[in-house]
Amino acid sequence: MAKIQPLPAAASPSPCSGDQEGRQAYTVWMKSLVFNGNGCAVYGPDGAVAFRVDNYGCRGGREVFFMDREGNSLIRIRRKGFGMFRRWEVCRCAHNGGKEEEATPWFSVRRAEKGGAAVAMHGGAGTCYTIDGCSGSKSEYRVRGVDGAVVAEVARKQTPAGVVLGEDVLTLTVAPEVEHLLALGLVVVRGLMNRSM
């Protein structure tokens, strides 16, 4: 599998305000590892591929799978509805003896006012997270909790020398109190919303 050079901890950009201790950074390359595929690859702090999404159909397909490095499906994302009623339903995939079993739905995402998106956890009462900056082709956006605090942030990746990489190479910084798989799933959903993968 492909490997990228990880950034030293001191050289990591710290765009989020507040306490940076315990935050995890991932590199997200919004390109598929499969020739002529649509998807993205997520590299862990060690520089190795940690997760991947490969959609062999068209961009913004109705169903995509978020997989670990061995190819086991962790999350299934389905697009439902049309037009302004469109939403993305996300389910966790459970494995039992080599067979995939779908667990109960995990969360759903729908477009909200002012170019954002609202995230509702299954069985929860209302919006739990919001995504700022979902409209347009901007690479930078933030995920906020109910209290408005930034729990995950996506920005264009910078090298230690300060060179900003292309718009398809991103750094995802996740707060320690947020499940990393949830934050990674939201990055994939946002890519599907904007048809960037």
C-alpha positions as a printed Julia matrix, in Angstrom:
197×3 Matrix{Float64}:
   0.0     0.0     0.0
   1.03    3.6    -0.52
   2.73    5.54    2.23
   3.25    9.24    2.72
   5.76   11.02    4.9
   4.14   12.02    8.2
   4.65   15.53    9.52
   6.56   16.0    12.79
   4.21   16.78   15.66
   5.72   20.25   16.22
   5.35   21.19   12.55
   1.64   20.42   12.37
  -0.48   23.48   11.76
  -2.79   24.4    14.61
  -5.69   26.29   13.02
  -8.17   25.39   15.76
  -8.3    27.5    18.84
  -8.19   25.98   22.26
  -6.35   22.97   23.62
  -4.44   21.04   20.93
  -3.3    18.21   23.22
  -4.75   14.85   22.25
  -5.89   15.94   18.79
  -5.32   13.43   16.0
  -4.35   14.49   12.48
  -5.08   12.5     9.3
  -4.13   13.23    5.71
  -7.03   12.84    3.3
  -6.25   12.55   -0.4
  -9.47   13.02   -2.35
  -8.41   10.56   -5.05
  -9.07    6.85   -5.35
  -6.21    4.37   -5.04
  -7.87    2.38   -7.84
  -7.25    3.36  -11.45
 -10.37    5.01  -12.93
 -12.13    4.85   -9.56
 -13.78    7.6    -7.55
 -13.03    7.86   -3.85
 -10.41    8.93   -1.38
  -7.56    7.57    0.73
  -6.98    8.42    4.4
  -3.44    8.24    5.76
  -2.8     7.88    9.48
  -0.23    9.76   11.55
   2.36    7.08   10.68
   2.03    7.88    6.95
   0.45    4.53    5.98
  -2.98    4.11    4.41
  -5.44    3.75    7.27
  -8.78    3.88    5.42
 -10.06    4.16    1.88
 -13.22    4.76   -0.1
 -13.54    3.37   -3.6
 -16.63    3.99   -5.67
 -16.38    2.14   -8.95
 -19.51    3.82  -10.28
 -20.01    7.46  -11.11
 -19.03   10.42   -8.97
 -21.37   10.95   -6.04
 -22.85    7.47   -6.33
 -25.9     6.43   -4.35
 -23.92    4.03   -2.17
 -20.27    4.0    -1.08
 -18.32    2.0     1.48
 -15.66    3.33    3.85
 -13.1     0.54    4.35
 -10.07   -0.19    6.5
  -6.7    -0.97    4.92
  -7.6    -4.67    4.55
 -10.75   -3.82    2.57
 -13.28   -4.59    5.34
 -16.29   -2.28    5.15
 -16.65   -0.13    8.27
 -19.3     2.35    7.13
 -21.93    2.28    4.4
 -23.19    5.64    3.11
 -26.4     5.84    1.06
 -27.9     8.86   -0.61
 -31.67    9.09   -0.16
 -34.31   11.47   -1.49
 -34.12   14.08   -4.23
 -33.48   17.8    -4.53
 -33.87   19.75   -1.34
 -35.02   16.62    0.51
 -31.76   14.76   -0.2
 -29.96   13.27    2.8
 -27.13   10.81    3.4
 -27.8     7.85    5.69
 -24.75    6.31    7.37
 -24.68    2.8     8.87
 -21.92    0.91   10.63
 -21.01   -2.46    9.14
 -20.53   -5.33   11.58
 -18.54   -8.45   10.65
 -19.47  -11.94   11.77
 -17.29  -14.79   10.55
 -16.42  -13.17    7.25
 -20.01  -12.17    6.46
 -21.04   -8.55    6.64
 -24.03   -7.7     8.75
 -25.48   -4.25    8.76
 -25.86   -2.71   12.17
 -28.53   -0.17   12.98
 -28.23    3.23   11.29
 -25.61    5.48   12.86
 -26.29    9.04   11.69
 -27.72   11.07    8.81
 -26.61   14.29    7.15
 -28.73   16.84    5.3
 -28.05   20.26    3.85
 -28.87   23.15    6.15
 -29.12   26.92    5.9
 -26.23   29.16    4.89
 -24.35   26.48    2.95
 -23.89   24.13    5.9
 -25.04   20.66    6.83
 -26.78   19.23    9.88
 -25.83   15.86   11.38
 -28.37   13.91   13.44
 -27.42   10.76   15.31
 -29.84    7.84   14.94
 -32.3     7.81   17.82
 -31.16   11.25   18.97
 -33.28   14.33   19.42
 -32.35   16.76   16.68
 -29.03   18.0    15.33
 -25.89   16.86   17.15
 -23.23   18.33   14.85
 -23.11   20.92   12.09
 -20.68   21.22    9.2
 -19.77   24.78    8.19
 -18.83   25.44    4.58
 -20.51   22.58    2.74
 -21.4    24.56   -0.34
 -18.94   25.47   -3.06
 -15.56   23.98   -3.75
 -13.7    25.32   -0.71
 -11.4    22.77    0.89
 -11.54   24.28    4.38
 -14.47   23.55    6.68
 -15.25   22.74   10.34
 -17.47   20.34   12.25
 -19.06   21.85   15.35
 -20.8    20.24   18.28
 -24.14   21.3    19.78
 -22.37   23.9    21.93
 -20.66   25.43   18.86
 -17.18   24.16   19.75
 -15.04   22.94   16.85
 -14.63   19.15   17.14
 -12.98   18.53   13.75
 -11.39   20.76   11.16
 -10.35   20.2     7.56
  -7.78   22.4     5.81
  -5.42   22.1     2.88
  -2.28   20.21    3.85
   0.96   22.13    4.37
   4.47   20.72    4.25
   6.93   21.49    7.08
   8.49   24.1     4.74
   5.12   25.89    4.5
   4.2    24.8     0.96
   0.43   24.39    0.6
  -0.45   21.25   -1.37
  -3.27   20.91   -3.9
  -6.94   21.3    -3.07
  -7.39   17.51   -3.07
  -4.82   16.91   -0.27
  -6.34   17.79    3.1
  -5.45   17.6     6.78
  -8.24   16.46    9.1
  -7.69   17.36   12.76
 -10.02   15.56   15.18
 -10.6    16.49   18.83
  -9.99   13.68   21.36
 -13.61   13.59   22.56
 -14.97   12.8    19.07
 -14.98    9.32   17.57
 -12.49    9.45   14.72
 -14.56    7.19   12.48
 -17.47    9.64   12.81
 -15.28   12.58   11.75
 -13.84   10.6     8.82
 -17.34    9.56    7.76
 -18.41   13.21    7.75
 -15.47   14.09    5.46
 -16.64   11.4     3.02
 -20.25   12.59    3.16
 -19.14   16.18    2.54
 -17.16   14.97   -0.49
 -20.27   13.18   -1.78
 -22.42   16.28   -1.19
 -20.11   18.38   -3.33
 -19.47   15.57   -5.85
 -15.71   15.9    -5.27
 -15.34   12.1    -5.23
